[in-house]
Amino acid sequence: MARTFESPARPGTTTWLREVGPPLAVLLFMLILPFLIALLDGQSPAAVLSNQTGTARFMQGLLLEIFILAIYALSYDLILGVTGLLSFGHAMFFATGAYATGIMLKSFGWDFLPTVGLVVVVGVLQALLFAVVLPRVQGITFALVTLGIASVFHIVVQSNEMVAYTGADVGLQGVPVPDFLNTSTDRFRFYVLVLLLTFLVYVVYRRFVNSPTGRVCVAIRENEGRALMLGYNTFYFKLAALILSSITAALAGMLHTLHQPIVSPNVAGLGWTVAALLMILIGGVGTLSGAIVGAAVYRLLAYYLDRWFGVYSSFLLGLVYVALVLFVPYGIVGTWRARSRRVGEGRRRLQALFTQEKRDEITEPLDVRE
Protein backbone atom coordinates (compact mmCIF):
# COMPACT_ATOMS: atom_id res chain seq x y z
CA MET A 1 0.00 0.00 0.00
CA ALA A 2 1.48 3.28 -1.05
CA ARG A 3 2.07 5.79 1.72
CA THR A 4 1.70 9.49 1.21
CA PHE A 5 3.56 12.09 3.16
CA GLU A 6 2.48 15.63 3.78
CA SER A 7 5.23 18.16 3.42
CA PRO A 8 5.70 19.84 6.79
CA ALA A 9 5.64 23.60 7.17
CA ARG A 10 8.97 25.22 6.71
CA PRO A 11 10.36 26.09 10.14
CA GLY A 12 12.10 29.15 8.74
CA THR A 13 8.79 30.66 7.61
CA THR A 14 7.14 29.92 10.96
CA THR A 15 10.03 31.46 12.85
CA TRP A 16 9.98 34.53 10.64
CA LEU A 17 6.26 35.04 11.17
CA ARG A 18 6.68 34.60 14.92
CA GLU A 19 9.41 37.24 14.95
CA VAL A 20 7.83 39.77 12.59
CA GLY A 21 4.16 39.26 13.51
CA PRO A 22 4.02 41.31 16.75
CA PRO A 23 6.18 44.17 15.39
CA LEU A 24 4.03 44.23 12.26
CA ALA A 25 0.90 44.54 14.39
CA VAL A 26 2.50 47.42 16.28
CA LEU A 27 3.47 49.02 12.97
CA LEU A 28 -0.12 48.92 11.71
CA PHE A 29 -1.40 50.34 15.00
CA MET A 30 1.09 53.20 14.90
CA LEU A 31 0.06 54.00 11.32
CA ILE A 32 -3.57 54.51 12.30
CA LEU A 33 -2.83 56.09 15.70
CA PRO A 34 -2.68 59.72 14.41
CA PHE A 35 -6.12 59.28 12.82
CA LEU A 36 -7.53 57.87 16.09
CA ILE A 37 -6.08 60.79 18.04
CA ALA A 38 -7.59 63.22 15.54
CA LEU A 39 -11.03 61.65 15.98
CA LEU A 40 -10.74 61.85 19.77
CA ASP A 41 -9.70 65.49 19.45
CA GLY A 42 -12.80 66.30 17.41
CA GLN A 43 -11.02 66.52 14.06
CA SER A 44 -11.60 64.56 10.90
CA PRO A 45 -9.01 62.02 9.68
CA ALA A 46 -8.35 64.37 6.76
CA ALA A 47 -6.85 66.82 9.26
CA VAL A 48 -3.88 64.47 9.66
CA LEU A 49 -3.18 64.40 5.93
CA SER A 50 -3.61 68.16 5.60
CA ASN A 51 -1.20 68.81 8.50
CA GLN A 52 -3.69 70.81 10.55
CA THR A 53 -2.68 72.03 13.99
CA GLY A 54 -3.98 69.89 16.83
CA THR A 55 -3.24 67.06 19.23
CA ALA A 56 -2.67 64.60 16.38
CA ARG A 57 0.03 66.79 14.83
CA PHE A 58 1.71 67.32 18.20
CA MET A 59 1.68 63.59 19.00
CA GLN A 60 3.21 62.84 15.61
CA GLY A 61 6.11 65.10 16.53
CA LEU A 62 6.54 63.40 19.91
CA LEU A 63 6.35 59.93 18.37
CA LEU A 64 8.89 60.95 15.73
CA GLU A 65 11.35 61.73 18.51
CA ILE A 66 10.64 58.32 20.06
CA PHE A 67 11.23 56.51 16.76
CA ILE A 68 14.55 58.31 16.21
CA LEU A 69 15.64 57.53 19.77
CA ALA A 70 14.55 53.91 19.26
CA ILE A 71 16.79 53.54 16.19
CA TYR A 72 19.66 55.09 18.14
CA ALA A 73 19.06 52.81 21.15
CA LEU A 74 18.87 49.74 18.89
CA SER A 75 22.28 50.59 17.46
CA TYR A 76 23.77 50.75 20.97
CA ASP A 77 22.02 47.57 22.08
CA LEU A 78 23.66 45.71 19.18
CA ILE A 79 27.20 46.42 20.30
CA LEU A 80 26.62 46.40 24.07
CA GLY A 81 23.72 44.04 24.67
CA VAL A 82 24.41 41.56 21.86
CA THR A 83 28.18 41.73 21.29
CA GLY A 84 29.29 42.89 24.74
CA LEU A 85 31.32 45.92 23.59
CA LEU A 86 31.06 48.67 26.20
CA SER A 87 31.50 51.96 24.34
CA PHE A 88 31.42 55.42 25.89
CA GLY A 89 31.73 57.08 22.49
CA HIS A 90 28.53 55.94 20.84
CA ALA A 91 27.20 59.51 20.71
CA MET A 92 29.85 60.20 18.07
CA PHE A 93 28.08 57.75 15.72
CA PHE A 94 24.85 59.71 16.09
CA ALA A 95 26.48 63.14 15.94
CA THR A 96 28.47 62.47 12.77
CA GLY A 97 25.26 61.57 10.94
CA ALA A 98 23.53 64.69 12.28
CA TYR A 99 26.38 67.06 11.43
CA ALA A 100 27.14 65.47 8.05
CA THR A 101 23.50 65.90 7.03
CA GLY A 102 23.34 69.50 8.18
CA ILE A 103 26.66 70.52 6.62
CA MET A 104 25.96 68.88 3.27
CA LEU A 105 22.45 70.34 2.97
CA LYS A 106 23.28 73.82 4.25
CA SER A 107 26.90 74.57 3.37
CA PHE A 108 27.33 72.56 0.18
CA GLY A 109 23.77 72.44 -1.14
CA TRP A 110 23.74 68.68 -1.75
CA ASP A 111 20.58 66.81 -2.68
CA PHE A 112 19.02 64.36 -0.28
CA LEU A 113 20.14 61.04 -1.83
CA PRO A 114 23.86 61.94 -2.08
CA THR A 115 23.65 63.11 1.53
CA VAL A 116 22.25 59.73 2.59
CA GLY A 117 25.11 58.01 0.75
CA LEU A 118 27.65 60.20 2.53
CA VAL A 119 26.09 59.45 5.92
CA VAL A 120 26.43 55.71 5.24
CA VAL A 121 30.07 56.16 4.21
CA VAL A 122 30.76 58.22 7.33
CA GLY A 123 29.17 55.48 9.44
CA VAL A 124 31.50 52.87 7.96
CA LEU A 125 34.61 55.06 8.37
CA GLN A 126 34.00 55.85 12.04
CA ALA A 127 33.35 52.16 12.75
CA LEU A 128 36.71 51.37 11.16
CA LEU A 129 38.27 54.07 13.34
CA PHE A 130 36.91 52.44 16.48
CA ALA A 131 37.93 49.02 15.16
CA VAL A 132 41.60 50.05 14.99
CA VAL A 133 41.87 49.55 18.76
CA LEU A 134 39.74 46.39 18.91
CA PRO A 135 42.63 43.88 18.67
CA ARG A 136 44.59 45.75 21.35
CA VAL A 137 42.11 46.67 24.07
CA GLN A 138 38.86 45.32 25.46
CA GLY A 139 36.51 45.80 28.37
CA ILE A 140 36.77 49.05 30.29
CA THR A 141 39.93 49.99 28.36
CA PHE A 142 37.99 49.91 25.10
CA ALA A 143 35.28 52.05 26.71
CA LEU A 144 37.84 54.67 27.77
CA VAL A 145 39.50 54.72 24.34
CA THR A 146 36.15 55.23 22.61
CA LEU A 147 35.37 57.99 25.10
CA GLY A 148 38.63 59.69 24.18
CA ILE A 149 37.92 59.52 20.45
CA ALA A 150 34.40 60.86 20.92
CA SER A 151 35.67 63.64 23.20
CA VAL A 152 38.06 64.78 20.49
CA PHE A 153 35.15 64.92 18.02
CA HIS A 154 33.07 66.85 20.56
CA ILE A 155 35.87 69.42 20.95
CA VAL A 156 36.32 69.76 17.19
CA VAL A 157 32.66 70.54 16.46
CA GLN A 158 32.71 73.24 19.16
CA SER A 159 35.97 74.84 18.02
CA ASN A 160 35.98 78.33 16.50
CA GLU A 161 37.82 77.01 13.45
CA MET A 162 34.71 74.98 12.52
CA VAL A 163 32.17 77.70 13.28
CA ALA A 164 31.36 78.23 9.59
CA TYR A 165 30.26 74.59 9.28
CA THR A 166 29.20 73.36 12.73
CA GLY A 167 28.18 76.63 14.41
CA ALA A 168 30.59 75.91 17.31
CA ASP A 169 28.88 76.27 20.72
CA VAL A 170 25.67 77.62 19.20
CA GLY A 171 25.17 74.58 17.01
CA LEU A 172 24.25 74.12 13.39
CA GLN A 173 21.00 76.00 12.74
CA GLY A 174 18.74 76.69 9.81
CA VAL A 175 19.35 73.47 7.89
CA PRO A 176 17.29 73.49 4.67
CA VAL A 177 15.15 70.36 4.59
CA PRO A 178 13.82 68.92 1.30
CA ASP A 179 10.17 69.79 0.77
CA PHE A 180 8.97 66.18 0.73
CA LEU A 181 10.56 65.64 4.18
CA ASN A 182 9.61 68.95 5.76
CA THR A 183 7.67 68.24 8.97
CA SER A 184 6.37 71.81 9.04
CA THR A 185 4.37 71.33 5.83
CA ASP A 186 3.72 67.56 5.74
CA ARG A 187 4.45 65.85 9.05
CA PHE A 188 2.53 62.64 8.39
CA ARG A 189 4.71 61.70 5.39
CA PHE A 190 7.87 61.99 7.46
CA TYR A 191 6.12 60.16 10.31
CA VAL A 192 5.38 57.19 8.03
CA LEU A 193 8.92 57.18 6.64
CA VAL A 194 10.58 57.13 10.08
CA LEU A 195 8.10 54.54 11.37
CA LEU A 196 8.86 52.22 8.45
CA LEU A 197 12.58 52.73 8.90
CA THR A 198 12.30 51.86 12.60
CA PHE A 199 10.45 48.67 11.71
CA LEU A 200 13.04 47.82 9.04
CA VAL A 201 15.96 48.38 11.42
CA TYR A 202 14.34 46.15 14.04
CA VAL A 203 13.72 43.33 11.53
CA VAL A 204 17.26 43.57 10.13
CA TYR A 205 18.74 43.52 13.62
CA ARG A 206 16.60 40.55 14.60
CA ARG A 207 17.74 38.63 11.54
CA PHE A 208 21.35 39.59 12.25
CA VAL A 209 21.17 38.32 15.84
CA ASN A 210 19.62 35.03 14.70
CA SER A 211 22.16 34.57 11.90
CA PRO A 212 25.41 32.59 12.38
CA THR A 213 27.30 35.90 12.61
CA GLY A 214 24.96 37.12 15.31
CA ARG A 215 25.29 33.87 17.24
CA VAL A 216 29.04 34.30 17.28
CA CYS A 217 28.57 37.89 18.52
CA VAL A 218 26.48 36.53 21.40
CA ALA A 219 29.21 33.96 22.09
CA ILE A 220 31.76 36.79 22.19
CA ARG A 221 29.62 38.56 24.78
CA GLU A 222 29.38 35.44 26.92
CA ASN A 223 32.98 34.22 26.63
CA GLU A 224 35.28 35.61 23.96
CA GLY A 225 38.11 33.29 24.96
CA ARG A 226 36.00 30.23 24.28
CA ALA A 227 34.93 31.65 20.91
CA LEU A 228 38.61 32.09 20.02
CA MET A 229 39.36 28.55 21.16
CA LEU A 230 36.64 27.26 18.80
CA GLY A 231 38.47 28.88 15.89
CA TYR A 232 36.49 32.09 15.34
CA ASN A 233 38.39 35.27 14.56
CA THR A 234 36.35 37.44 16.89
CA PHE A 235 37.75 40.69 15.47
CA TYR A 236 35.80 40.39 12.21
CA PHE A 237 32.55 39.60 14.00
CA LYS A 238 32.94 42.58 16.33
CA LEU A 239 33.80 44.72 13.32
CA ALA A 240 30.61 43.61 11.53
CA ALA A 241 28.53 44.58 14.59
CA LEU A 242 30.33 47.92 14.86
CA ILE A 243 29.76 48.79 11.19
CA LEU A 244 26.05 47.93 11.31
CA SER A 245 25.62 49.82 14.59
CA SER A 246 27.53 52.87 13.34
CA ILE A 247 25.54 53.13 10.10
CA THR A 248 22.26 52.81 12.00
CA ALA A 249 23.20 55.45 14.58
CA ALA A 250 24.37 57.82 11.82
CA LEU A 251 21.03 57.39 10.03
CA ALA A 252 19.26 58.20 13.31
CA GLY A 253 21.35 61.37 13.51
CA MET A 254 20.34 62.25 9.96
CA LEU A 255 16.65 61.85 10.83
CA HIS A 256 17.18 64.00 13.92
CA THR A 257 18.52 66.84 11.76
CA LEU A 258 15.68 66.51 9.25
CA HIS A 259 13.02 66.53 11.97
CA GLN A 260 14.30 69.59 13.81
CA PRO A 261 16.73 71.46 11.54
CA ILE A 262 19.21 72.31 14.29
CA VAL A 263 22.15 70.25 15.55
CA SER A 264 23.27 70.98 19.09
CA PRO A 265 26.82 70.02 20.14
CA ASN A 266 25.23 68.23 23.09
CA VAL A 267 24.46 65.26 20.84
CA ALA A 268 28.22 64.63 20.57
CA GLY A 269 28.81 64.62 24.34
CA LEU A 270 28.99 61.82 26.88
CA GLY A 271 25.46 62.60 28.07
CA TRP A 272 24.02 61.41 24.77
CA THR A 273 25.79 58.06 25.15
CA VAL A 274 24.45 57.81 28.69
CA ALA A 275 20.97 58.45 27.28
CA ALA A 276 21.34 55.43 24.97
CA LEU A 277 22.57 53.36 27.91
CA LEU A 278 19.57 54.40 30.01
CA MET A 279 17.15 53.50 27.24
CA ILE A 280 18.43 49.95 26.87
CA LEU A 281 18.66 49.53 30.65
CA ILE A 282 15.02 50.57 30.98
CA GLY A 283 13.87 48.26 28.21
CA GLY A 284 16.26 45.35 28.74
CA VAL A 285 19.86 44.91 27.60
CA GLY A 286 20.25 42.58 24.63
CA THR A 287 16.53 42.22 23.92
CA LEU A 288 16.30 44.60 20.90
CA SER A 289 12.59 45.17 21.46
CA GLY A 290 13.56 46.52 24.87
CA ALA A 291 15.48 49.31 23.16
CA ILE A 292 12.26 50.51 21.52
CA VAL A 293 10.29 50.24 24.76
CA GLY A 294 13.07 51.99 26.64
CA ALA A 295 13.17 54.84 24.12
CA ALA A 296 9.41 55.35 24.50
CA VAL A 297 9.55 55.31 28.31
CA TYR A 298 12.61 57.57 28.36
CA ARG A 299 11.08 60.26 26.11
CA LEU A 300 7.57 60.13 27.55
CA LEU A 301 8.85 60.33 31.12
CA ALA A 302 11.08 63.28 30.26
CA TYR A 303 8.22 65.11 28.54
CA TYR A 304 5.42 64.54 31.04
CA LEU A 305 7.53 65.00 34.18
CA ASP A 306 8.84 68.28 32.78
CA ARG A 307 5.30 69.33 31.88
CA TRP A 308 3.81 68.44 35.28
CA PHE A 309 6.64 69.22 37.73
CA GLY A 310 8.86 71.74 35.93
CA VAL A 311 12.20 72.26 37.68
CA TYR A 312 11.71 69.16 39.83
CA SER A 313 11.45 66.87 36.80
CA SER A 314 15.17 65.98 36.71
CA PHE A 315 15.09 64.87 40.35
CA LEU A 316 11.97 62.78 39.82
CA LEU A 317 13.40 61.32 36.62
CA GLY A 318 16.46 60.19 38.55
CA LEU A 319 14.24 58.55 41.17
CA VAL A 320 12.35 56.68 38.47
CA TYR A 321 15.61 55.39 36.98
CA VAL A 322 16.82 54.20 40.39
CA ALA A 323 13.48 52.47 41.02
CA LEU A 324 13.63 50.73 37.64
CA VAL A 325 17.15 49.46 38.28
CA LEU A 326 16.19 48.21 41.76
CA PHE A 327 12.84 46.61 41.02
CA VAL A 328 13.15 45.77 37.32
CA PRO A 329 16.82 44.71 37.13
CA TYR A 330 16.54 43.07 33.70
CA GLY A 331 14.59 45.95 32.17
CA ILE A 332 10.92 45.97 31.27
CA VAL A 333 11.12 43.48 28.40
CA GLY A 334 13.85 41.39 30.03
CA THR A 335 11.93 41.02 33.28
CA TRP A 336 8.70 40.22 31.44
CA ARG A 337 10.46 37.50 29.44
CA ALA A 338 12.05 36.02 32.55
CA ARG A 339 8.71 35.84 34.35
CA SER A 340 6.97 34.46 31.25
CA ARG A 341 9.60 31.74 31.06
CA ARG A 342 8.99 30.82 34.69
CA VAL A 343 5.23 30.74 34.15
CA GLY A 344 5.75 28.55 31.06
CA GLU A 345 7.95 26.14 33.00
CA GLY A 346 5.36 25.90 35.76
CA ARG A 347 2.61 25.26 33.22
CA ARG A 348 4.62 22.48 31.60
CA ARG A 349 5.26 20.86 34.97
CA LEU A 350 1.56 20.92 35.79
CA GLN A 351 0.73 19.42 32.41
CA ALA A 352 3.32 16.70 32.88
CA LEU A 353 1.95 15.92 36.34
CA PHE A 354 -1.63 15.83 35.06
CA THR A 355 -0.63 13.61 32.13
CA GLN A 356 1.15 11.21 34.46
CA GLU A 357 -1.92 10.97 36.71
CA LYS A 358 -4.08 10.16 33.70
CA ARG A 359 -1.68 7.44 32.64
CA ASP A 360 -1.81 5.91 36.11
CA GLU A 361 -5.62 5.87 35.99
CA ILE A 362 -5.58 4.09 32.63
CA THR A 363 -2.95 1.46 33.47
CA GLU A 364 -4.27 0.57 36.95
CA PRO A 365 -7.34 -1.47 35.76
CA LEU A 366 -5.15 -3.37 33.32
CA ASP A 367 -2.87 -4.43 36.18
CA VAL A 368 -5.89 -5.62 38.21
CA ARG A 369 -7.18 -7.77 35.35
CA GLU A 370 -3.79 -9.40 35.01
PyMOL commands that set and color helices and strands:
alter all, ss='L'
color gray80, all
select helices_A, chain A and resi 11-40+46-49+55-82+90-106+112-131+140-158+160-166+179-181+187-210+212-229+234-259+265-268+270-283+289-327+331-369
alter helices_A, ss='H'
color red, helices_A
select strands_A, chain A and resi 172-173+262-263
alter strands_A, ss='S'
color yellow, strands_A
deselect
rebuild
show_as cartoon
